[in-house]
Amino acid sequence: MNNRPLLWLSAISLITSISIVMIAPSANAETPDQCAQRVQSEMSANGFGRSSAATQKVKECYEVPITPTIDFSSNSSGSCSSHGGVSCSAGADIDGSAICNDGWRDSIVWFDDVQACKSTKKYSPYTPSYTNSCPLNSIDAGGGSCKCNIGYRADIITNSCIEYDSYCKKTFGANSYSKNNVCDCKDGYTFSSVGLACVEMPDIIPPSDILDLKAEPGTNDVTLKWSPSTDNKAIKGYIISYDTKPLDTAGMKTDEEAPHAAQVTTNATTISNLAKGVTYYFYVLSRDTAGNSSKHWSNVATATLKDNSPPSKVQNIKIKKQGTKLNIQWDLATDNEGTPTYIVYWSNMKDDLEKPKTSTSHISVKTGKYTFKGYSKKKTYFFAIYALDKSGNFSLSADVLSTASVTK
């Protein structure tokens, strides 16, 4: 067993300059962690929990020499009377027993029972003469102590020399490493407020903007697609917003300010329950796992759902003669897009009105009535009325009415 005390570096060596400390026995030594916990508790109780003074006190805990295990096999116990008496300059052993003048240990006589030395020194640290060799990866530093080789660090718990990288990970956690024999944290990590561990740095980098949003209208919905956003960590999802008019996206900072806001986790989604014949304006915002949003909303993508539903059939057509005029009226048709427009066709041939062409005489009116001028009693006129909605759908059929059936 190697029991020479090791010279060890300050545990907060990354912050302070490198210092060499000799480990010496102490009667009631704390471990560095125990000391740090006690100091933090005491400083917090006095209102200095995260102050620079508290941090410095914690650092000092790791600069206090820790007692190694000492092998006294070469210094057998016995009475100091056979070894030149008690050494007052050496002080007491770590268990309080006396030290003989020649370095032997007296396990029977306790130091405070030795009257000759009682008034000069009591329970004092000392440096005995060791005969054991230094630990692996260390050299004899003289004075009964050992010094770790370059690239190695003293482990005050096991009284051995370990590689710096292993020491850093043991002291500051798995996200620490050795940089030129000084402990540092990996990229993305930093030392905690009291310097006892490497903790993840807050992520303040926003994900990339979306520049290629596309909208594809369907029968009853609109499908949105875009290229995935990128981030230094990871993308959590996307915020979808849309309206029936262009949006001032520069003023939309939160989800609450975005109309019809919805969250999705993939770079494609389908928006349902949209009105047919209405133009919609769509936007997307990316968000990462830290809650950062992309700097800008995406480009605008527009889509209009095509309406394939025709208006209802025009019914109850009535014609009244008034000299050379014909007053025509009918019941209003209904349509899912609102009030339709009416196309009044006429011809002297009935067949022309079964399937009217653009060349067939016609006129467009907004109301359920029309006055036909230029009527001649010598001719027979046929009329047919179709309803036309905003999407260009015609009513499916129309009754053809002849002036021959009009008596007055």
Helices and strands as residue ranges (DSSP letters): E 6-9, E 20-22, H 32-45, H 52-61, G 80-82, E 97-99, E 105-110, G 111-113, E 138-142, E 145-148, E 152-155, E 160-163, H 164-172, E 176-179, E 182-185, E 189-191, E 198-200, E 214-217, E 221-225, E 235-243, G 249-251, G 255-257, E 262-264, E 268-272, E 279-288, E 301-304, E 318-322, E 325-329, E 341-347, G 350-353, E 362-365, E 369-373, E 382-388, E 400-402, G 403-405
